[in-house]
């Protein structure tokens, strides 16, 4: 899927960023090259690649959350109002 200058301008507008025509042309080229590279990478067959390098162990572990009820209670106690074990805050517009 080719990236157009209109795509870049629309994305800039959605991100609330001012993007000039000159910048849009530059970003268009850069994004097109990036997506071309990603497409090239995704075409590589990695079915038989085995990750066994010790340096990659951090990428293979599963994260386990460790809830800290003492900290959670201390944080909740800093708010004036709670409801259903959740803190109530003012509406932000």
MMTF fields as JSON, N, C-alpha, C and O atoms, coordinates in Angstrom:
{
  "mmtfVersion": "1.0.0",
  "mmtfProducer": "UNKNOWN",
  "numBonds": 371,
  "numAtoms": 372,
  "numGroups": 93,
  "numChains": 1,
  "numModels": 1,
  "chainsPerModel": [1],
  "groupsPerChain": [93],
  "chainIdList": ["A"],
  "bondAtomList": [4, 2, 8, 6, 12, 10, 16, 14, 20, 18, 24, 22, 28, 26, 32, 30, 36, 34, 40, 38, 44, 42, 48, 46, 52, 50, 56, 54, 60, 58, 64, 62, 68, 66, 72, 70, 76, 74, 80, 78, 84, 82, 88, 86, 92, 90, 96, 94, 100, 98, 104, 102, 108, 106, 112, 110, 116, 114, 120, 118, 124, 122, 128, 126, 132, 130, 136, 134, 140, 138, 144, 142, 148, 146, 152, 150, 156, 154, 160, 158, 164, 162, 168, 166, 172, 170, 176, 174, 180, 178, 184, 182, 188, 186, 192, 190, 196, 194, 200, 198, 204, 202, 208, 206, 212, 210, 216, 214, 220, 218, 224, 222, 228, 226, 232, 230, 236, 234, 240, 238, 244, 242, 248, 246, 252, 250, 256, 254, 260, 258, 264, 262, 268, 266, 272, 270, 276, 274, 280, 278, 284, 282, 288, 286, 292, 290, 296, 294, 300, 298, 304, 302, 308, 306, 312, 310, 316, 314, 320, 318, 324, 322, 328, 326, 332, 330, 336, 334, 340, 338, 344, 342, 348, 346, 352, 350, 356, 354, 360, 358, 364, 362, 368, 366],
  "bondOrderList": [1, 1, 1, 1, 1, 1, 1, 1, 1, 1, 1, 1, 1, 1, 1, 1, 1, 1, 1, 1, 1, 1, 1, 1, 1, 1, 1, 1, 1, 1, 1, 1, 1, 1, 1, 1, 1, 1, 1, 1, 1, 1, 1, 1, 1, 1, 1, 1, 1, 1, 1, 1, 1, 1, 1, 1, 1, 1, 1, 1, 1, 1, 1, 1, 1, 1, 1, 1, 1, 1, 1, 1, 1, 1, 1, 1, 1, 1, 1, 1, 1, 1, 1, 1, 1, 1, 1, 1, 1, 1, 1, 1],
  "groupList": [{"groupName": "UNK", "atomNameList": ["N", "CA", "C", "O"], "elementList": ["N", "C", "C", "O"], "formalChargeList": [0, 0, 0, 0], "bondAtomList": [1, 0, 2, 1, 3, 2], "bondOrderList": [1, 1, 2], "singleLetterCode": "X", "chemCompType": "L-PEPTIDE LINKING"}],
  "groupTypeList": [0, 0, 0, 0, 0, 0, 0, 0, 0, 0, 0, 0, 0, 0, 0, 0, 0, 0, 0, 0, 0, 0, 0, 0, 0, 0, 0, 0, 0, 0, 0, 0, 0, 0, 0, 0, 0, 0, 0, 0, 0, 0, 0, 0, 0, 0, 0, 0, 0, 0, 0, 0, 0, 0, 0, 0, 0, 0, 0, 0, 0, 0, 0, 0, 0, 0, 0, 0, 0, 0, 0, 0, 0, 0, 0, 0, 0, 0, 0, 0, 0, 0, 0, 0, 0, 0, 0, 0, 0, 0, 0, 0, 0],
  "groupIdList": [1, 2, 3, 4, 5, 6, 7, 8, 9, 10, 11, 12, 13, 14, 15, 16, 17, 18, 19, 20, 21, 22, 23, 24, 25, 26, 27, 28, 29, 30, 31, 32, 33, 34, 35, 36, 37, 38, 39, 40, 41, 42, 43, 44, 45, 46, 47, 48, 49, 50, 51, 52, 53, 54, 55, 56, 57, 58, 59, 60, 61, 62, 63, 64, 65, 66, 67, 68, 69, 70, 71, 72, 73, 74, 75, 76, 77, 78, 79, 80, 81, 82, 83, 84, 85, 86, 87, 88, 89, 90, 91, 92, 93],
  "secStructList": [7, 7, 7, 7, 2, 2, 2, 2, 2, 2, 2, 2, 2, 2, 6, 6, 7, 7, 7, 7, 2, 2, 2, 2, 2, 2, 2, 2, 2, 2, 2, 2, 2, 2, 2, 2, 2, 2, 2, 2, 2, 2, 6, 1, 7, 7, 6, 6, 7, 7, 7, 7, 7, 4, 4, 4, 2, 2, 2, 2, 1, 7, 7, 7, 7, 7, 7, 7, 2, 2, 2, 2, 2, 2, 2, 2, 2, 6, 1, 1, 7, 3, 3, 6, 6, 3, 3, 7, 7, 7, 7, 7, 7],
  "xCoordList": [0.838, 0.0, 0.885, 1.634, 0.813, 1.665, 1.175, -0.021, 2.125, 1.83, 1.785, 2.685, 0.741, 0.613, 0.834, 0.815, 1.042, 1.2, -0.076, -0.019, -1.221, -2.496, -2.561, -3.092, -2.015, -1.961, -1.148, -1.538, -0.029, 0.848, 0.143, 0.189, -0.509, -1.205, -2.372, -2.602, -3.104, -4.218, -3.714, -4.305, -2.627, -2.046, -1.572, -1.774, -0.947, -0.516, -1.696, -1.619, -2.784, -3.988, -4.566, -4.961, -4.615, -5.128, -4.259, -4.764, -2.952, -2.027, -1.929, -1.149, -2.726, -2.72, -1.334, -0.85, -0.707, 0.614, 0.514, -0.153, 1.166, 1.217, 2.288, 3.464, 1.883, 2.814, 2.729, 1.671, 3.853, 3.874, 3.927, 4.192, 3.677, 3.743, 5.145, 5.307, 6.159, 7.544, 7.837, 8.451, 7.397, 7.591, 6.817, 7.307, 5.611, 4.79, 5.487, 5.425, 6.145, 6.862, 8.024, 8.276, 8.729, 9.853, 9.339, 9.866, 8.293, 7.738, 7.154, 7.218, 6.585, 6.025, 7.107, 6.903, 8.252, 9.372, 9.891, 10.154, 10.035, 10.567, 9.617, 10.06, 8.322, 7.346, 7.241, 7.101, 7.308, 7.27, 8.463, 8.305, 9.654, 10.843, 10.705, 11.098, 10.151, 9.964, 9.006, 9.309, 7.861, 6.896, 7.418, 7.086, 8.231, 8.85, 9.792, 9.824, 10.555, 11.483, 10.722, 11.126, 9.619, 8.81, 8.234, 8.218, 7.768, 7.248, 8.339, 8.103, 9.53, 10.661, 10.996, 11.251, 10.998, 11.287, 10.213, 10.526, 8.967, 7.885, 7.867, 7.225, 8.553, 8.593, 9.644, 9.688, 10.486, 11.524, 10.89, 10.145, 11.185, 10.651, 11.49, 12.68, 10.868, 11.554, 10.988, 11.17, 10.305, 9.666, 10.666, 10.343, 11.858, 12.825, 13.938, 14.978, 13.729, 14.726, 14.5, 13.398, 15.561, 15.475, 16.22, 17.402, 15.532, 16.16, 16.782, 16.079, 18.077, 18.731, 19.93, 20.719, 20.073, 21.185, 20.872, 19.755, 21.825, 21.583, 21.17, 20.422, 21.632, 21.308, 19.856, 19.382, 19.138, 17.748, 16.779, 15.565, 17.284, 16.424, 15.387, 14.26, 15.744, 14.797, 13.596, 12.505, 13.778, 12.681, 11.765, 10.66, 12.206, 11.433, 10.679, 9.798, 10.999, 10.339, 8.923, 8.636, 8.064, 6.708, 6.628, 7.105, 6.034, 5.891, 4.752, 3.67, 4.999, 3.985, 3.759, 4.696, 2.533, 2.281, 2.418, 2.071, 2.923, 3.084, 2.316, 2.867, 1.042, 0.244, 0.769, 1.159, 0.773, 1.212, 0.027, -0.194, -0.733, -1.948, -1.648, -2.459, -0.51, -0.144, 0.036, -0.466, 0.749, 0.954, -0.363, -0.638, -1.189, -2.479, -3.354, -3.998, -3.385, -4.194, -3.642, -4.41, -2.334, -1.724, -2.077, -2.354, -2.067, -2.414, -3.887, -4.231, -4.769, -6.199, -6.494, -7.388, -5.754, -5.976, -5.649, -6.085, -4.883, -4.536, -5.679, -5.598, -6.743, -7.873, -9.022, -9.241, -9.755, -10.837, -12.032, -12.678, -12.332, -13.526, -13.18, -12.348, -13.845, -13.691, -15.069, -16.035, -15.128, -16.373, -16.009, -15.24, -16.55, -16.26, -14.754, -14.25, -14.057, -12.612, -11.803, -10.661, -12.409, -11.719, -11.768, -12.714, -10.758, -10.74, -11.608, -11.718, -12.223, -13.038, -12.22, -11.634, -12.184, -11.466, -12.399, -13.45, -12.017, -12.813, -12.759, -11.768, -13.832, -13.907, -12.928, -12.853, -12.188, -11.232, -11.767, -12.069, -11.881, -12.398, -11.303, -11.546],
  "yCoordList": [-1.175, 0.0, 1.242, 1.463, 2.033, 3.229, 4.306, 4.444, 5.055, 6.18, 7.438, 7.685, 8.221, 9.455, 10.665, 10.56, 11.803, 13.04, 13.347, 13.89, 12.999, 13.208, 12.361, 12.807, 11.127, 10.274, 10.949, 10.946, 11.521, 12.188, 13.401, 13.608, 14.205, 15.389, 15.005, 15.648, 13.964, 13.496, 12.985, 13.277, 12.224, 11.703, 12.846, 12.818, 13.843, 15.015, 15.731, 16.179, 15.837, 16.489, 15.678, 16.251, 14.349, 13.496, 13.577, 13.475, 13.759, 13.862, 15.294, 15.579, 16.189, 17.594, 18.208, 18.958, 17.863, 18.383, 19.204, 18.801, 20.332, 21.138, 20.553, 20.509, 20.108, 19.527, 20.354, 20.443, 20.959, 21.764, 20.849, 19.653, 21.417, 20.646, 20.08, 18.944, 20.889, 20.441, 19.262, 18.279, 19.361, 18.268, 17.025, 15.904, 17.223, 16.089, 15.311, 14.081, 16.009, 15.333, 14.508, 13.394, 15.06, 14.343, 13.12, 12.018, 13.326, 12.22, 11.139, 9.953, 11.551, 10.575, 9.616, 8.402, 10.16, 9.338, 8.44, 7.257, 9.012, 8.242, 7.113, 5.993, 7.4, 6.374, 5.291, 4.109, 5.693, 4.722, 3.77, 2.56, 4.307, 3.47, 2.556, 1.39, 3.075, 2.274, 1.109, -0.029, 1.383, 0.318, -0.681, -1.865, -0.214, -1.135, -2.084, -3.28, -1.558, -2.363, -3.373, -4.532, -2.944, -3.844, -4.964, -6.121, -4.638, -5.654, -6.639, -7.845, -6.12, -6.989, -7.913, -9.1, -7.378, -8.195, -9.259, -10.39, -8.902, -9.855, -10.988, -12.012, -10.824, -11.896, -12.958, -14.006, -12.695, -13.654, -14.782, -14.532, -16.019, -17.183, -17.439, -17.741, -17.316, -17.528, -18.73, -18.843, -19.623, -20.779, -21.662, -22.205, -21.813, -22.734, -22.013, -22.608, -20.749, -19.993, -20.258, -20.077, -20.691, -20.996, -19.919, -19.673, -19.282, -18.266, -18.949, -19.337, -19.092, -19.752, -18.969, -19.491, -17.739, -16.909, -16.405, -15.95, -16.474, -16.039, -14.572, -14.206, -13.75, -12.327, -12.031, -10.924, -13.007, -12.791, -13.26, -13.191, -13.731, -14.295, -13.289, -13.673, -12.02, -11.019, -10.902, -10.547, -11.192, -11.076, -12.297, -12.26, -13.351, -14.58, -14.805, -15.663, -14.062, -14.3, -13.731, -12.785, -14.319, -13.797, -12.867, -13.198, -11.728, -10.771, -11.197, -11.554, -11.158, -11.493, -10.262, -9.788, -9.735, -8.571, -8.935, -10.041, -8.003, -8.21, -7.102, -6.034, -7.357, -6.313, -6.005, -6.906, -4.76, -4.308, -3.601, -2.412, -4.326, -3.784, -2.632, -1.715, -2.66, -1.58, -0.282, 0.765, -0.35, 0.83, 1.286, 2.486, 0.344, 0.696, 1.425, 2.417, 0.944, 1.593, 2.985, 3.934, 3.11, 4.42, 5.416, 6.582, 4.966, 5.854, 6.24, 7.402, 5.263, 5.557, 6.514, 7.351, 6.407, 7.264, 8.729, 9.609, 9.0, 10.375, 11.098, 12.307, 10.382, 10.999, 11.173, 10.347, 12.263, 12.579, 11.643, 11.296, 11.235, 10.42, 9.139, 9.123, 8.063, 6.778, 6.174, 6.498, 5.291, 4.576, 3.235, 3.175, 2.151, 0.8, 0.511, -0.091, 0.941, 0.729, 1.445, 1.081, 2.464, 3.294, 4.738, 5.146, 5.505, 6.905, 7.704, 7.376, 8.762, 9.647, 10.902, 11.478, 11.316, 12.521, 13.435, 13.006, 14.686, 15.638, 15.296, 14.763, 15.612, 15.386, 16.325, 17.512, 15.787, 16.565, 16.728, 15.743, 17.952, 18.224, 18.712, 18.993],
  "zCoordList": [0.0, 0.0, 0.0, 0.952, -1.024, -1.079, -0.11, 0.144, 0.415, 1.294, 0.435, -0.367, 0.608, -0.168, 0.736, 1.963, 0.103, 0.849, 1.633, 2.737, 1.058, 1.754, 3.031, 4.048, 2.974, 4.168, 5.269, 6.436, 4.883, 5.857, 6.451, 7.664, 5.611, 6.106, 7.012, 8.036, 6.639, 7.47, 8.813, 9.853, 8.792, 10.031, 10.915, 12.129, 10.32, 11.081, 11.716, 12.86, 10.972, 11.495, 12.66, 13.675, 12.518, 13.584, 14.835, 15.953, 14.647, 15.772, 16.295, 17.204, 15.715, 16.096, 15.919, 16.766, 14.78, 14.449, 13.169, 12.215, 13.153, 11.948, 11.028, 11.389, 9.849, 8.882, 7.606, 6.983, 7.221, 5.999, 4.781, 4.9, 3.622, 2.374, 2.165, 1.718, 2.495, 2.336, 3.27, 2.855, 4.537, 5.487, 5.058, 5.202, 4.533, 4.103, 2.999, 2.972, 2.094, 1.015, 1.57, 1.111, 2.557, 3.18, 3.933, 3.778, 4.76, 5.548, 4.654, 4.978, 3.529, 2.589, 2.111, 2.092, 1.726, 1.263, 2.382, 2.167, 3.581, 4.704, 5.111, 5.366, 5.172, 5.542, 4.472, 4.787, 3.226, 2.129, 2.242, 2.078, 2.52, 2.676, 3.891, 3.839, 4.977, 6.184, 5.93, 6.289, 5.319, 5.049, 4.022, 4.084, 3.081, 2.124, 2.863, 2.571, 3.814, 4.606, 5.464, 5.556, 6.095, 6.915, 6.05, 6.471, 4.864, 3.946, 3.564, 3.496, 3.315, 2.98, 4.146, 3.943, 5.363, 6.548, 6.772, 7.144, 6.55, 6.809, 5.797, 6.03, 4.689, 3.696, 4.026, 3.382, 5.019, 5.408, 6.211, 7.158, 5.834, 6.531, 7.791, 7.699, 8.95, 10.22, 10.975, 12.187, 10.264, 10.914, 11.653, 12.71, 11.123, 11.714, 12.478, 12.761, 12.809, 13.561, 15.041, 15.56, 15.709, 17.125, 17.911, 17.668, 18.847, 19.68, 20.885, 21.819, 20.864, 21.986, 22.501, 23.289, 22.071, 22.54, 23.945, 24.194, 24.865, 26.243, 26.34, 27.247, 25.448, 25.482, 25.164, 25.419, 24.609, 24.242, 25.319, 25.123, 26.436, 27.482, 27.972, 28.286, 28.043, 28.533, 27.609, 28.057, 26.333, 25.382, 25.421, 24.881, 26.042, 26.055, 27.359, 27.412, 28.404, 29.682, 29.641, 28.908, 30.428, 30.513, 31.72, 32.806, 31.52, 32.614, 33.518, 33.05, 34.792, 35.785, 36.657, 37.298, 36.696, 37.542, 39.014, 39.428, 39.785, 41.224, 41.935, 42.203, 42.241, 42.89, 44.289, 45.032, 44.625, 45.941, 46.587, 46.353, 47.396, 48.005, 48.959, 49.084, 49.629, 50.543, 49.768, 50.176, 48.657, 47.813, 47.216, 47.172, 46.752, 46.161, 47.171, 46.829, 48.416, 49.46, 49.766, 49.924, 49.849, 50.12, 49.014, 49.297, 47.765, 46.654, 46.707, 46.489, 46.998, 47.087, 48.231, 48.115, 49.342, 50.499, 50.222, 50.963, 49.16, 48.802, 48.102, 47.886, 47.744, 47.057, 48.028, 48.914, 47.847, 48.766, 48.604, 49.592, 47.392, 47.161, 46.424, 45.518, 46.838, 46.142, 45.918, 46.608, 44.937, 44.652, 44.052, 43.092, 44.603, 44.125, 44.089, 43.141, 45.117, 45.251, 44.166, 43.887, 43.561, 42.561, 43.027, 43.701, 42.673, 43.052, 42.091, 40.909, 42.621, 41.8, 41.533, 42.45, 40.285, 39.905, 39.14, 38.664, 39.024, 38.273, 36.793, 36.292, 36.117, 34.67, 33.962, 34.28, 33.01, 32.251, 30.838, 30.163, 30.399, 29.05, 28.153, 26.98]
}
